[in-house]
């Protein structure tokens, strides 16, 4: 599960989020859209499926408000856990 956090104090209403990841072990900026919540601002947690066990992934999100889409968040680097 990847948590998407609402930005800190803002005078603008958040309208939604998008979550991105990179291709497995690519070490590139996340550009694969895996969640499009542009009309669902209250969802801040999603289950990311189809990850390869033991592989490295990078995640980032962006926020939509009345001014448009934000820049991508700082990158979160994770290794998919191995199933028991």
FENQUI-V630065 format. One record per residue. RES is the residue in one letter. PHI is phi in whole degrees, -180 to 180 (NA if undefined). PSI is psi in whole degrees, 0 to 359 (NA if undefined). D_LAST is the distance of its C-alpha to the last C-alpha in whole Angstrom. Layout:
RES|PHI|PSI|D_LAST, RES|PHI|PSI|D_LAST
This chain:
X|NA|137|17, X|-116|126|20, X|-85|135|23, X|-111|122|26, X|-101|135|29, X|-67|140|33, X|-61|161|35, X|-60|203|37, X|-56|134|41, X|-151|147|42, X|-91|1|45, X|-110|137|44, X|-72|132|42, X|-78|129|38, X|-103|343|38, X|168|180|35, X|-139|158|32, X|-131|140|30, X|-116|135|27, X|-124|154|27, X|-138|165|24, X|-92|174|25, X|-71|150|24, X|-52|129|21, X|56|22|22, X|-83|338|26, X|54|36|26, X|-112|164|29, X|-59|134|30, X|-58|123|28, X|-137|5|30, X|-95|112|28, X|-70|119|28, X|-114|349|25, X|-151|127|27, X|-119|96|30, X|-111|45|31, X|-66|347|35, X|-123|20|36, X|-133|73|34, X|-70|342|34, X|-86|350|32, X|-86|117|29, X|-126|13|27, X|-149|131|24, X|-137|158|22, X|-94|122|18, X|-96|119|18, X|-110|174|16, X|66|31|16, X|-91|148|15, X|-88|126|14, X|-55|132|11, X|80|359|12, X|-94|154|16, X|-90|134|18, X|-134|149|20, X|-117|135|23, X|-123|151|24, X|-155|157|27, X|-133|166|29, X|-138|158|33, X|-116|140|35, X|-105|130|38, X|-136|187|41, X|-63|339|45, X|-85|350|45, X|118|198|42, X|-83|141|39, X|-77|173|38, X|-69|165|37, X|-65|147|33, X|-66|170|32, X|-58|150|31, X|-78|136|28, X|-105|121|24, X|-102|127|22, X|-135|156|18, X|-115|127|15, X|-65|130|13, X|-70|156|9, X|-88|138|6, X|-76|143|4, X|-66|NA|0
